Amino acid sequence: PKVVAAIKDQAEKLCYISPPFATEARSRAAKKIVEVTPDNIKMAFFVNAGAEANENAVKMARFYTKKFKILSRYRSYHGATYMAIALTGDPRRPPAEPAAPGVVKVFDPYCYRCTFGKEYGKCGLECVEHIAEVIMYEDPGTVAAILVEPIIGTNGVIIPPPGYMPRL
């Protein structure tokens, strides 16, 4: 009920706004985002949807690093637009290929069905070491970013093991 009331309240004030326009709610959200991000991040960029956010993240990573390759995981969903479907690793991707270039796939932190046949606690987080190895094979000088879902959603709700994200 609290969330529904907030939605109704906002809809009475302004029910739609496109990305380039400023609003009080967007200003408050940007301020909160900037407060919890590293000190060198001073602004937030709002878009309409997740695929658009991912596409813009790739453009920014490539622009600021001057590198081209983006790593993403096989069990992932990042959207259905041109770049986002290339980043996606699930069965929705192959019918859309050839997709945007420069995407390199890596294995997932899936302990239940470990790609490496290991058991958590005895594995040395080989799923992260694999990513480091892929970066070496791809040439670190060409890798702009890695895009991951902290918890893999539509492809099984896979929660990475403890230690995975900090090590990644």
DSSP file with accessible surface (Angstrom, degrees, kcal/mol):
  #  RESIDUE AA STRUCTURE BP1 BP2  ACC     N-H-->O    O-->H-N    N-H-->O    O-->H-N    TCO  KAPPA ALPHA  PHI   PSI    X-CA   Y-CA   Z-CA
    1    1 A P     >        0   0  145      0, 0.0     4,-2.5     0, 0.0     5,-0.2   0.000 360.0 360.0 360.0 -36.1    0.0    0.0    0.0
    2    2 A K  H  >  +     0   0  185      2,-0.2     4,-2.0     1,-0.2     5,-0.1   0.915 360.0  44.8 -64.7 -41.9    2.8    2.4    0.8
    3    3 A V  H  > S+     0   0  105      2,-0.2     4,-2.5     1,-0.2    -1,-0.2   0.923 112.5  51.1 -68.7 -43.3    4.4    1.9   -2.7
    4    4 A V  H  > S+     0   0   79      1,-0.2     4,-2.8     2,-0.2    -2,-0.2   0.920 109.6  51.2 -60.7 -41.5    1.0    2.2   -4.4
    5    5 A A  H  X S+     0   0   56     -4,-2.5     4,-2.7     1,-0.2    -1,-0.2   0.911 109.5  49.9 -63.0 -40.2    0.3    5.4   -2.6
    6    6 A A  H  X S+     0   0   60     -4,-2.0     4,-2.5     2,-0.2    -1,-0.2   0.900 111.0  49.5 -65.6 -39.0    3.7    6.8   -3.7
    7    7 A I  H  X S+     0   0  109     -4,-2.5     4,-2.8     2,-0.2    -2,-0.2   0.938 112.2  47.5 -64.7 -45.7    3.0    5.9   -7.3
    8    8 A K  H  X S+     0   0  132     -4,-2.8     4,-1.9     2,-0.2    -2,-0.2   0.926 111.6  51.2 -61.0 -43.2   -0.4    7.6   -7.1
    9    9 A D  H  X S+     0   0   76     -4,-2.7     4,-1.1     1,-0.2    -2,-0.2   0.930 113.1  44.6 -60.7 -45.8    1.1   10.7   -5.6
   10   10 A Q  H >X S+     0   0   63     -4,-2.5     4,-3.3     1,-0.2     3,-0.5   0.914 110.0  55.0 -66.9 -41.2    3.8   10.9   -8.3
   11   11 A A  H 3< S+     0   0   51     -4,-2.8     4,-0.3     1,-0.2    -1,-0.2   0.848 105.0  54.3 -62.3 -31.7    1.2   10.3  -11.1
   12   12 A E  H 3< S+     0   0  162     -4,-1.9    -1,-0.2    -5,-0.2    -2,-0.2   0.827 116.3  38.6 -70.1 -29.1   -0.9   13.2   -9.8
   13   13 A K  H << S-     0   0  129     -4,-1.1     2,-0.2    -3,-0.5    -2,-0.2   0.902 141.5 -18.7 -84.6 -49.3    2.2   15.5  -10.0
   14   14 A L     <  -     0   0   69     -4,-3.3    -1,-0.3    -5,-0.1    -2,-0.2  -0.775  53.3-172.3-164.3 113.0    3.8   14.2  -13.2
   15   15 A C  S    S+     0   0  114     -4,-0.3     2,-0.3    -2,-0.2    -4,-0.1   0.633  73.6  22.0 -91.4 -13.7    3.1   10.8  -14.8
   16   16 A Y        +     0   0  157     -5,-0.1     2,-0.3     2,-0.0    -1,-0.2  -0.986  55.7 169.1-152.7 143.8    5.7   10.8  -17.6
   17   17 A I        -     0   0   49     -2,-0.3     6,-0.0    -3,-0.1    -3,-0.0  -0.980  27.8-129.0-151.1 140.6    9.0   12.6  -18.3
   18   18 A S    >   -     0   0   25     -2,-0.3     3,-1.8     1,-0.1    29,-0.0  -0.548  36.3 -98.7 -88.9 160.8   11.6   11.9  -20.9
   19   19 A P  T 3  S+     0   0   34      0, 0.0    27,-0.3     0, 0.0    -1,-0.1   0.799 115.5  54.9 -50.6 -38.1   15.3   11.5  -20.1
   20   20 A P  T 3  S+     0   0  110      0, 0.0     2,-0.3     0, 0.0    27,-0.0   0.640  91.0  89.7 -78.4  -5.4   16.5   15.0  -20.9
   21   21 A F  S <  S-     0   0  120     -3,-1.8     2,-0.3     1,-0.0    -4,-0.0  -0.646  70.4-131.7 -95.9 146.1   14.1   16.8  -18.7
   22   22 A A        +     0   0   97     -2,-0.3     2,-0.3     4,-0.1     3,-0.1  -0.685  26.9 172.1 -93.7 143.4   14.6   17.8  -15.0
   23   23 A T     >  -     0   0   28     -2,-0.3     4,-2.3     1,-0.1     5,-0.2  -0.953  44.0-112.2-140.7 163.7   12.1   17.1  -12.3
   24   24 A E  H  > S+     0   0  145     -2,-0.3     4,-2.4     2,-0.2     5,-0.2   0.928 118.0  49.5 -62.2 -44.9   12.2   17.4   -8.5
   25   25 A A  H  > S+     0   0   30      1,-0.2     4,-2.4     2,-0.2    -1,-0.2   0.916 111.4  48.7 -62.6 -42.0   12.0   13.6   -8.0
   26   26 A R  H  > S+     0   0   45      2,-0.2     4,-2.8     1,-0.2    -1,-0.2   0.898 109.9  52.6 -65.6 -38.5   14.8   13.0  -10.5
   27   27 A S  H  X S+     0   0   78     -4,-2.3     4,-2.3     2,-0.2    -2,-0.2   0.930 110.5  46.9 -62.8 -44.6   17.0   15.6   -8.8
   28   28 A R  H  X S+     0   0  119     -4,-2.4     4,-2.2     2,-0.2    -2,-0.2   0.914 113.1  49.5 -63.7 -41.8   16.5   13.9   -5.4
   29   29 A A  H  X S+     0   0   38     -4,-2.4     4,-2.5     2,-0.2    -2,-0.2   0.927 110.6  49.8 -63.5 -44.2   17.2   10.5   -6.9
   30   30 A A  H  X S+     0   0   22     -4,-2.8     4,-2.7     1,-0.2     5,-0.2   0.915 109.3  52.2 -61.3 -42.2   20.4   11.8   -8.6
   31   31 A K  H  X S+     0   0  134     -4,-2.3     4,-1.9     1,-0.2    -1,-0.2   0.928 110.9  47.1 -60.2 -44.1   21.6   13.4   -5.3
   32   32 A K  H  X S+     0   0  142     -4,-2.2     4,-1.0     2,-0.2    -1,-0.2   0.906 111.8  50.6 -65.8 -39.5   21.1   10.1   -3.5
   33   33 A I  H >X S+     0   0   73     -4,-2.5     3,-0.8     1,-0.2     4,-0.6   0.945 110.5  48.6 -62.7 -47.2   22.9    8.1   -6.2
   34   34 A V  H >< S+     0   0   40     -4,-2.7     3,-0.7     1,-0.2    -1,-0.2   0.867 105.8  59.3 -63.1 -33.7   25.9   10.5   -6.2
   35   35 A E  H 3< S+     0   0  120     -4,-1.9    -1,-0.2     1,-0.2    -2,-0.2   0.794 110.4  41.0 -65.9 -27.5   26.1   10.2   -2.3
   36   36 A V  H << S+     0   0  123     -4,-1.0    -1,-0.2    -3,-0.8    -2,-0.2   0.420 103.0  80.1-104.1   2.1   26.6    6.4   -2.4
   37   37 A T  S << S-     0   0   39     -3,-0.7     4,-0.0    -4,-0.6    -3,-0.0  -0.586  96.6 -69.2-101.9 168.3   29.0    6.2   -5.4
   38   38 A P    >   -     0   0   81      0, 0.0     3,-2.2     0, 0.0    -1,-0.2  -0.137  51.5-106.2 -54.6 154.2   32.7    6.9   -5.4
   39   39 A D  T 3  S+     0   0  143      1,-0.3    -2,-0.0    -3,-0.1    -3,-0.0   0.734 115.7  62.5 -56.2 -28.6   33.8   10.5   -4.9
   40   40 A N  T 3  S+     0   0  134      2,-0.0     2,-0.7     1,-0.0    -1,-0.3   0.566  84.7  87.3 -79.8  -4.3   34.8   11.0   -8.5
   41   41 A I    <   +     0   0   69     -3,-2.2    -4,-0.2    -7,-0.2     3,-0.0  -0.846  46.5 163.3 -96.8 116.5   31.2   10.4   -9.7
   42   42 A K        +     0   0  152     -2,-0.7     2,-0.3     1,-0.1    -1,-0.1   0.358  55.2  35.5-114.7  -1.0   29.4   13.7   -9.6
   43   43 A M        -     0   0  153    -10,-0.1     2,-0.3    -9,-0.1    -1,-0.1  -0.976  61.2-137.0-150.2 165.0   26.3   13.1  -11.7
   44   44 A A        -     0   0   33     -2,-0.3     2,-0.5    -3,-0.0   -14,-0.1  -0.933  11.5-148.1-124.3 148.3   23.7   10.5  -12.7
   45   45 A F        -     0   0  129     -2,-0.3     2,-0.4   -15,-0.0    -2,-0.0  -0.972  15.7-155.1-119.9 115.9   22.4    9.8  -16.2
   46   46 A F        +     0   0   56     -2,-0.5     2,-0.2   -27,-0.3   -20,-0.0  -0.744  16.1 172.4 -97.7 139.9   18.7    8.6  -16.4
   47   47 A V        -     0   0   35     -2,-0.4     3,-0.1   -29,-0.0     6,-0.0  -0.782  40.3-107.2-132.6 179.1   17.3    6.5  -19.2
   48   48 A N  S    S+     0   0   96     -2,-0.2     2,-0.3     1,-0.1     3,-0.0   0.740  87.4   4.9 -84.1 -26.4   14.0    4.8  -19.8
   49   49 A A  S  > S-     0   0   58      1,-0.1     4,-2.1    30,-0.0     5,-0.1  -0.965  73.0 -97.9-155.5 170.0   14.9    1.1  -19.4
   50   50 A G  H  > S+     0   0   49     -2,-0.3     4,-2.7     2,-0.2     5,-0.2   0.879 117.0  52.4 -63.3 -44.1   17.6   -1.4  -18.5
   51   51 A A  H  > S+     0   0   19      1,-0.2     4,-2.7     2,-0.2    -1,-0.2   0.930 111.2  48.5 -60.1 -42.1   18.7   -2.2  -22.1
   52   52 A E  H  > S+     0   0   69      1,-0.2     4,-2.4     2,-0.2    -2,-0.2   0.900 110.4  51.5 -64.7 -38.5   19.1    1.5  -22.8
   53   53 A A  H  X S+     0   0   42     -4,-2.1     4,-2.3     2,-0.2    -2,-0.2   0.931 111.6  47.2 -63.1 -43.7   21.1    1.8  -19.5
   54   54 A N  H  X S+     0   0   34     -4,-2.7     4,-2.3    24,-0.2    -2,-0.2   0.909 110.7  51.2 -65.9 -42.1   23.4   -1.1  -20.5
   55   55 A E  H  X S+     0   0   46     -4,-2.7     4,-2.3     1,-0.2    -1,-0.2   0.924 112.8  46.2 -60.6 -43.3   23.9    0.3  -24.0
   56   56 A N  H  X S+     0   0   25     -4,-2.4     4,-2.7     2,-0.2    -2,-0.2   0.879 108.9  55.3 -68.6 -35.8   24.9    3.7  -22.6
   57   57 A A  H  X S+     0   0   43     -4,-2.3     4,-2.7     2,-0.2    -1,-0.2   0.920 109.2  48.0 -61.4 -41.6   27.2    2.0  -20.0
   58   58 A V  H  X S+     0   0    6     -4,-2.3     4,-2.8     2,-0.2     5,-0.3   0.937 111.3  49.9 -64.3 -45.7   29.0    0.3  -22.9
   59   59 A K  H  X S+     0   0  126     -4,-2.3     4,-2.4     1,-0.2    -2,-0.2   0.923 113.6  46.2 -58.9 -43.6   29.3    3.5  -24.9
   60   60 A M  H  X S+     0   0   77     -4,-2.7     4,-2.9     2,-0.2     5,-0.3   0.923 112.0  50.2 -66.2 -43.5   30.7    5.3  -21.8
   61   61 A A  H  X S+     0   0   21     -4,-2.7     4,-2.1     1,-0.2     6,-0.4   0.931 114.1  45.1 -60.4 -44.9   33.1    2.5  -21.0
   62   62 A R  H  X S+     0   0   50     -4,-2.8     4,-1.6    -5,-0.2     5,-0.4   0.904 115.1  47.9 -66.2 -40.4   34.4    2.5  -24.5
   63   63 A F  H  < S+     0   0  123     -4,-2.4    -2,-0.2    -5,-0.3    -1,-0.2   0.952 117.0  40.1 -65.6 -48.7   34.7    6.3  -24.7
   64   64 A Y  H  < S+     0   0  176     -4,-2.9    -2,-0.2     1,-0.2    -1,-0.2   0.809 124.5  36.4 -76.6 -28.5   36.5    6.8  -21.4
   65   65 A T  H  < S-     0   0   53     -4,-2.1    -1,-0.2    -5,-0.3    -2,-0.2   0.658  92.6-138.1 -94.3 -17.9   38.8    3.8  -21.7
   66   66 A K     <  +     0   0  154     -4,-1.6     2,-0.3    -5,-0.3    -3,-0.1   0.773  66.4 120.7  61.6  25.6   39.4    4.0  -25.4
   67   67 A K        -     0   0   76     -6,-0.4    -1,-0.3    -5,-0.4    -2,-0.2  -0.784  53.0-154.2-115.7 165.7   39.1    0.2  -25.4
   68   68 A F        +     0   0   99     74,-0.8    75,-0.2    -2,-0.3     2,-0.2   0.788  56.6  89.2-113.7 -36.9   36.6   -2.0  -27.3
   69   69 A K  E     -a  143   0A  51     73,-2.9    75,-2.8    69,-0.1    76,-1.2  -0.455  47.3-167.2 -80.4 142.6   35.8   -5.3  -25.7
   70   70 A I  E     -ab 145 103A   1     32,-2.5    34,-2.6    74,-0.2     2,-0.4  -0.994  11.3-146.7-124.6 126.9   33.1   -5.9  -23.1
   71   71 A L  E     +ab 146 104A   0     74,-2.7    76,-3.2    -2,-0.4     2,-0.3  -0.747  24.6 164.5 -92.5 141.8   33.0   -9.1  -21.0
   72   72 A S  E     -ab 147 105A   0     32,-2.2    34,-2.0    -2,-0.4     2,-0.2  -0.959  34.3 -99.9-148.1 165.6   29.6  -10.5  -20.0
   73   73 A R  E     - b   0 106A   0     74,-0.5    34,-0.2    -2,-0.3     3,-0.2  -0.514  19.2-125.6 -92.9 156.8   28.5  -13.9  -18.6
   74   74 A Y  S    S+     0   0   99     32,-2.0     2,-1.3     1,-0.2    33,-0.1   0.885 107.0  53.5 -64.3 -43.6   26.8  -16.8  -20.4
   75   75 A R  S    S+     0   0   79     13,-0.1     2,-0.3    15,-0.1    -1,-0.2  -0.701  91.8 109.8 -93.5  84.3   23.9  -16.9  -18.0
   76   76 A S        -     0   0    1     -2,-1.3    14,-1.2    -3,-0.2    13,-1.1  -0.981  51.3-154.5-151.0 158.7   22.8  -13.3  -18.2
   77   77 A Y        +     0   0   67     -2,-0.3    76,-0.1    11,-0.2    77,-0.1  -0.948  22.2 158.7-139.0 119.5   20.1  -11.1  -19.5
   78   78 A H        -     0   0   12      1,-0.5   -24,-0.2     6,-0.4     2,-0.2   0.324  61.3 -75.4-121.5   3.7   20.9   -7.5  -20.4
   79   79 A G        -     0   0    6      5,-0.2    -1,-0.5     1,-0.1     9,-0.2  -0.641  36.7 -92.9 126.9 178.4   18.1   -6.6  -22.8
   80   80 A A  S    S+     0   0   73     -2,-0.2    -1,-0.1     4,-0.1     2,-0.0   0.332  79.7 106.8-117.3   5.1   16.9   -7.1  -26.3
   81   81 A T  S  > S-     0   0   64     -3,-0.1     4,-3.2     1,-0.1     5,-0.4  -0.268  89.7 -84.9 -77.1 175.4   18.3   -4.1  -28.2
   82   82 A Y  H  > S+     0   0  149      1,-0.2     4,-1.0     2,-0.2    18,-1.0   0.895 126.5  26.9 -52.6 -54.8   21.3   -4.5  -30.5
   83   83 A M  H  > S+     0   0   13      2,-0.2     4,-2.1     1,-0.2    -1,-0.2   0.907 119.7  57.2 -75.6 -40.2   24.1   -4.2  -28.0
   84   84 A A  H  > S+     0   0    0      1,-0.2     4,-1.5     2,-0.2    -6,-0.4   0.886 105.7  49.8 -61.9 -37.6   22.1   -5.5  -25.0
   85   85 A I  H  < S+     0   0   14     -4,-3.2    -1,-0.2     1,-0.2    -2,-0.2   0.869 108.7  53.6 -70.8 -31.3   21.3   -8.8  -26.8
   86   86 A A  H  < S+     0   0    5     -4,-1.0    -2,-0.2    -5,-0.4    -1,-0.2   0.893 109.9  48.1 -65.9 -37.4   25.0   -9.3  -27.7
   87   87 A L  H  < S+     0   0    0     -4,-2.1    -1,-0.2   -16,-0.0    -2,-0.2   0.787  95.3  92.9 -70.6 -28.6   25.7   -8.9  -24.0
   88   88 A T     <  -     0   0    0     -4,-1.5   -11,-0.2    -9,-0.2   -14,-0.1  -0.406  56.8-168.3 -67.9 141.1   23.0  -11.4  -23.1
   89   89 A G        +     0   0   10    -13,-1.1   -12,-0.1   -16,-0.1    -1,-0.1   0.493  52.1  94.7-110.6  -3.5   24.2  -14.9  -22.8
   90   90 A D  S >  S-     0   0    8    -14,-1.2     3,-2.2     1,-0.1   -15,-0.1  -0.160  96.3 -80.1 -85.4-178.1   21.0  -16.9  -22.7
   91   91 A P  T 3  S+     0   0  108      0, 0.0    -1,-0.1     0, 0.0    -3,-0.0   0.572 119.2  74.6 -63.4  -6.1   19.1  -18.6  -25.5
   92   92 A R  T 3  S+     0   0  110      1,-0.2     4,-0.4     2,-0.1    -4,-0.0   0.698  89.2  63.0 -75.4 -17.6   17.6  -15.3  -26.7
   93   93 A R  S X  S+     0   0   40     -3,-2.2     3,-2.1     1,-0.1     4,-0.4   0.957  88.4  60.4 -75.4 -53.0   20.9  -14.2  -28.1
   94   94 A P  G >  S+     0   0   62      0, 0.0     3,-1.7     0, 0.0    -1,-0.1   0.853 100.2  55.0 -52.6 -40.3   21.8  -16.7  -30.9
   95   95 A P  G 3  S+     0   0  112      0, 0.0    -2,-0.1     0, 0.0    -3,-0.1   0.764 108.5  51.8 -64.3 -19.2   18.7  -16.0  -33.1
   96   96 A A  G <  S+     0   0   51     -3,-2.1    -3,-0.1    -4,-0.4   -10,-0.1   0.426  95.3 153.7 -93.4  -0.3   19.7  -12.3  -33.1
   97   97 A E    <   +     0   0   95     -3,-1.7     2,-0.1    -4,-0.4     3,-0.0  -0.498  43.9  56.9 -81.9 150.5   23.3  -13.0  -34.2
   98   98 A P  S    S+     0   0  123      0, 0.0     2,-0.1     0, 0.0    -1,-0.1   0.348  85.0 167.9 -75.6 133.6   25.4  -11.6  -35.6
   99   99 A A        -     0   0   20      1,-0.2   -16,-0.1    -2,-0.1   -17,-0.1  -0.252  45.8 -40.2-101.0-168.6   24.9   -9.1  -32.9
  100  100 A A        -     0   0    9    -18,-1.0     3,-0.5    -2,-0.1    -1,-0.2  -0.256  69.2-118.6 -57.8 139.4   27.1   -6.1  -31.9
  101  101 A P  S    S+     0   0   80      0, 0.0    -1,-0.1     0, 0.0     3,-0.1  -0.305  83.6  49.5 -78.4 162.8   30.8   -6.8  -32.0
  102  102 A G  S    S+     0   0   19      1,-0.3   -32,-2.5   -33,-0.1     2,-0.5   0.466  70.1 129.8  94.8   4.1   33.3   -6.8  -29.2
  103  103 A V  E     -b   70   0A  34     -3,-0.5     2,-0.4   -34,-0.2    -1,-0.3  -0.801  35.2-168.9 -97.4 131.2   31.4   -8.9  -26.6
  104  104 A V  E     -b   71   0A  22    -34,-2.6   -32,-2.2    -2,-0.5     2,-0.3  -0.973  14.2-137.9-119.4 130.0   33.3  -11.7  -25.0
  105  105 A K  E     -b   72   0A  27     -2,-0.4     2,-0.3   -34,-0.2   -32,-0.2  -0.646  18.9-174.3 -91.4 144.7   31.5  -14.3  -22.8
  106  106 A V  E     -b   73   0A   0    -34,-2.0   -32,-2.0    -2,-0.3     2,-0.1  -0.889  31.0 -92.9-129.6 162.3   32.8  -15.7  -19.5
  107  107 A F        -     0   0   69     -2,-0.3    24,-0.1   -34,-0.2    -1,-0.0  -0.312  40.6-115.1 -75.3 162.7   31.5  -18.4  -17.2
  108  108 A D        -     0   0    4      2,-0.1     2,-1.9   -35,-0.1     7,-0.3  -0.509  21.0-109.7 -97.1 161.6   29.2  -17.8  -14.3
  109  109 A P        +     0   0    1      0, 0.0     2,-0.9     0, 0.0     5,-0.1  -0.482  60.2 152.0 -85.5  67.1   29.6  -18.3  -10.6
  110  110 A Y        +     0   0   44     -2,-1.9     3,-0.4     1,-0.2     5,-0.1  -0.752  18.3 174.5-106.5  86.8   27.2  -21.2  -10.6
  111  111 A C  S >  S+     0   0   57     -2,-0.9     3,-1.0    48,-0.3    -1,-0.2   0.821  74.2  62.2 -64.2 -33.3   28.2  -23.4   -7.7
  112  112 A Y  T 3  S+     0   0  179      1,-0.3    -1,-0.2     7,-0.1     2,-0.1   0.898 124.5  17.5 -62.3 -41.2   25.3  -25.9   -8.0
  113  113 A R  T 3  S-     0   0  148     -3,-0.4    -1,-0.3     3,-0.0    -2,-0.1  -0.532  91.4-162.2-127.0  66.1   26.5  -26.9  -11.5
  114  114 A C    X   -     0   0   38     -3,-1.0     3,-1.7     4,-0.3    -3,-0.1  -0.243  16.6-144.7 -57.5 125.1   30.1  -25.6  -11.5
  115  115 A T  T 3  S+     0   0   60     -7,-0.3    -1,-0.2     1,-0.3    -4,-0.1   0.807 102.8  48.4 -56.9 -30.8   31.5  -25.3  -15.0
  116  116 A F  T 3  S-     0   0   52      2,-0.1    -1,-0.3     7,-0.0     3,-0.1   0.356 112.3-117.9 -96.3   3.4   34.9  -26.4  -13.5
  117  117 A G    <   +     0   0   69     -3,-1.7     2,-0.2     1,-0.2    -2,-0.1   0.763  69.2 136.4  68.3  25.6   33.5  -29.4  -11.6
  118  118 A K        -     0   0   93      5,-0.0     2,-0.4     3,-0.0    -4,-0.3  -0.526  52.8-126.8-102.6 171.2   34.6  -27.9   -8.3
  119  119 A E    >   -     0   0  122     -2,-0.2     3,-2.4    -3,-0.1     4,-0.3  -0.964  35.7-102.8-118.8 133.6   33.0  -27.6   -4.9
  120  120 A Y  T 3  S+     0   0  103     -2,-0.4    -6,-0.0     1,-0.3     0, 0.0  -0.249 110.0  30.8 -57.4 138.5   32.7  -24.2   -3.2
  121  121 A G  T 3  S+     0   0   64     -3,-0.0    -1,-0.3     0, 0.0    -3,-0.0   0.018 123.3  51.2  99.4 -25.9   35.3  -23.9   -0.4
  122  122 A K  S <  S+     0   0  156     -3,-2.4    -2,-0.2     1,-0.0    -3,-0.0   0.241  93.2  75.5-118.6   7.5   37.7  -26.1   -2.3
  123  123 A C  S >  S-     0   0   21     -4,-0.3     3,-0.6    -5,-0.1    -3,-0.1   0.608  85.4-134.9 -99.7 -16.5   37.6  -24.3   -5.6
  124  124 A G  T 3   -     0   0   49      1,-0.2     5,-0.2     2,-0.1    -4,-0.1   0.794  65.4 -75.1  64.1  24.1   39.7  -21.2   -5.1
  125  125 A L  T >> S+     0   0   16      1,-0.1     4,-1.8     3,-0.1     3,-1.7   0.933  70.3 177.1  49.7  52.8   36.8  -19.3   -6.8
  126  126 A E  H <> S+     0   0   62     -3,-0.6     4,-2.8     1,-0.3     5,-0.2   0.790  71.1  70.0 -58.1 -25.2   38.0  -20.7  -10.1
  127  127 A C  H 3> S+     0   0   14      1,-0.2     4,-0.8     2,-0.2    -1,-0.3   0.841 104.5  41.0 -63.8 -30.0   35.1  -18.9  -11.8
  128  128 A V  H <> S+     0   0    9     -3,-1.7     4,-1.9     2,-0.2     3,-0.3   0.884 112.3  53.7 -82.2 -39.8   36.8  -15.6  -11.0
  129  129 A E  H  X S+     0   0   85     -4,-1.8     4,-2.3     1,-0.2    -2,-0.2   0.878 103.4  58.9 -60.7 -35.2   40.2  -16.8  -12.0
  130  130 A H  H  X S+     0   0   25     -4,-2.8     4,-2.6     1,-0.2    -1,-0.2   0.906 103.7  51.0 -58.7 -41.6   38.7  -17.9  -15.3
  131  131 A I  H  X S+     0   0    4     -4,-0.8     4,-2.6    -3,-0.3    -1,-0.2   0.920 108.2  51.2 -65.4 -41.5   37.7  -14.3  -16.0
  132  132 A A  H  X S+     0   0   47     -4,-1.9     4,-1.9     1,-0.2    -1,-0.2   0.914 111.0  49.2 -60.8 -39.6   41.2  -13.1  -15.2
  133  133 A E  H  X S+     0   0  103     -4,-2.3     4,-2.5     2,-0.2    -2,-0.2   0.916 109.1  51.5 -67.1 -41.9   42.5  -15.7  -17.7
  134  134 A V  H  X S+     0   0   21     -4,-2.6     4,-2.6     1,-0.2    -2,-0.2   0.927 108.0  52.8 -60.4 -42.9   40.1  -14.6  -20.4
  135  135 A I  H  X S+     0   0   49     -4,-2.6     4,-1.1     1,-0.2    -1,-0.2   0.919 109.2  49.5 -59.8 -40.9   41.2  -11.0  -19.9
  136  136 A M  H >< S+     0   0  129     -4,-1.9     3,-0.5     1,-0.2    -1,-0.2   0.929 112.5  46.8 -63.8 -44.6   44.8  -12.1  -20.5
  137  137 A Y  H 3< S+     0   0  178     -4,-2.5    -1,-0.2     1,-0.2    -2,-0.2   0.854 114.9  46.5 -64.9 -35.0   43.9  -14.1  -23.6
  138  138 A E  H 3< S-     0   0   59     -4,-2.6    -1,-0.2    -5,-0.2    -2,-0.2   0.620 122.5-106.7 -80.6 -14.5   41.8  -11.2  -25.0
  139  139 A D    X<  -     0   0   88     -4,-1.1     3,-2.9    -3,-0.5     4,-0.5   0.782  15.7-126.6  85.0 107.0   44.6   -8.7  -24.1
  140  140 A P  G >  S+     0   0   53      0, 0.0     3,-0.9     0, 0.0    -4,-0.1   0.785 107.4  68.5 -53.0 -26.4   43.9   -6.4  -21.1
  141  141 A G  G 3  S+     0   0   45      1,-0.2    -2,-0.1   -74,-0.0     3,-0.0   0.532 102.5  45.3 -71.8  -4.0   44.7   -3.4  -23.3
  142  142 A T  G <  S+     0   0   37     -3,-2.9   -73,-2.9    -7,-0.2   -74,-0.8   0.473  88.3  97.0-113.9  -7.2   41.5   -4.1  -25.3
  143  143 A V  E <   +a   69   0A  19     -3,-0.9   -73,-0.2    -4,-0.5     3,-0.1  -0.772  40.7 175.6 -94.7 115.0   39.0   -4.8  -22.5
  144  144 A A  E     -     0   0A  16    -75,-2.8     2,-0.3    -2,-0.7   -74,-0.2   0.833  61.1 -26.2 -83.0 -36.7   36.9   -1.7  -21.5
  145  145 A A  E     -a   70   0A  34    -76,-1.2   -74,-2.7     2,-0.0     2,-0.4  -0.989  45.9-123.7-167.2 166.1   34.6   -3.3  -19.0
  146  146 A I  E     -a   71   0A  58     -2,-0.3     2,-0.6   -76,-0.2   -74,-0.2  -0.999  23.8-156.7-123.6 130.6   32.8   -6.3  -17.6
  147  147 A L  E     +a   72   0A  33    -76,-3.2   -74,-0.5    -2,-0.4     2,-0.3  -0.948  23.4 162.6-110.7 118.4   29.1   -6.2  -17.3
  148  148 A V        -     0   0   33     -2,-0.6     3,-0.1   -76,-0.1   -72,-0.1  -0.970  41.1-125.8-134.7 151.5   27.5   -8.5  -14.7
  149  149 A E        -     0   0   36     -2,-0.3     3,-0.2     1,-0.2    -2,-0.0  -0.860  24.1-140.1 -86.3 125.4   24.3   -8.9  -12.9
  150  150 A P  S    S+     0   0   85      0, 0.0     2,-0.5     0, 0.0    -1,-0.2   0.914  98.9  23.3 -55.6 -40.1   25.2   -9.1   -9.2
  151  151 A I  S    S-     0   0   88      8,-0.1     2,-0.2    -3,-0.1     8,-0.2  -0.990  96.5-124.1-123.1 119.1   22.6  -11.8   -8.8
  152  152 A I  B     -C  158   0B   0      6,-2.0     6,-1.2    -2,-0.5   -76,-0.1  -0.459  36.3-177.0 -64.2 125.5   21.8  -13.5  -12.1
  153  153 A G    >>  +     0   0   29     -2,-0.2     4,-2.1     4,-0.2     3,-1.1   0.887  61.8  24.3 -92.6 -87.6   18.0  -13.1  -12.5
  154  154 A T  T 34 S+     0   0   87      1,-0.3   -78,-0.1     2,-0.2    -1,-0.1   0.584 114.6  65.8 -66.9  -7.6   16.1  -14.6  -15.4
  155  155 A N  T 34 S-     0   0   34    -80,-0.2    -1,-0.3   -78,-0.1    -2,-0.1  -0.083 135.2 -51.7-106.8  33.3   18.6  -17.3  -16.0
  156  156 A G  T <4 S-     0   0   53     -3,-1.1    -2,-0.2     1,-0.1    -3,-0.1   0.458  71.3 -96.8 122.8   0.7   18.1  -19.1  -12.7
  157  157 A V     <  -     0   0  101     -4,-2.1     2,-0.6     1,-0.2    -4,-0.2   0.982  56.9-173.8  48.1  67.6   18.4  -16.6   -9.9
  158  158 A I  B     -C  152   0B  10     -6,-1.2    -6,-2.0   -83,-0.1    -1,-0.2  -0.855  12.6-157.3 -98.9 119.2   22.1  -17.5   -9.3
  159  159 A I        -     0   0  114     -2,-0.6   -48,-0.3    -8,-0.2    -8,-0.1  -0.839  22.4-121.2 -97.4 123.5   23.6  -15.9   -6.3
  160  160 A P        -     0   0   19      0, 0.0     3,-0.1     0, 0.0   -50,-0.1  -0.299  33.7-102.2 -61.9 150.6   27.4  -15.7   -6.5
  161  161 A P    >   -     0   0   11      0, 0.0     3,-2.2     0, 0.0     4,-0.4  -0.269  51.6 -76.1 -68.5 159.1   29.3  -17.4   -3.7
  162  162 A P  T 3  S+     0   0   94      0, 0.0     0, 0.0     0, 0.0     0, 0.0  -0.265 121.0  23.1 -54.2 135.9   30.8  -15.4   -0.8
  163  163 A G  T 3> S+     0   0   37     -3,-0.1     4,-1.7   -38,-0.0     5,-0.2   0.210  93.3 104.8  93.8 -16.3   33.9  -13.6   -2.0
  164  164 A Y  H <> S+     0   0    0     -3,-2.2     4,-2.7     2,-0.2    -1,-0.0   0.966  79.1  43.9 -64.7 -55.3   33.1  -13.6   -5.7
  165  165 A M  H  4 S+     0   0   77     -4,-0.4    -1,-0.2     1,-0.2     0, 0.0   0.927 114.4  47.9 -62.7 -46.7   32.1  -10.0   -6.2
  166  166 A P  H  4 S+     0   0  115      0, 0.0    -1,-0.2     0, 0.0    -2,-0.2   0.918 115.7  46.1 -60.5 -38.4   34.9   -8.4   -4.2
  167  167 A R  H  <        0   0  118     -4,-1.7    -2,-0.2     1,-0.2    -3,-0.2   0.879 360.0 360.0 -70.7 -37.2   37.4  -10.6   -6.0
  168  168 A L     <        0   0   62     -4,-2.7    -1,-0.2    -5,-0.2    -3,-0.2   0.937 360.0 360.0 -60.1 360.0   35.9   -9.9   -9.4
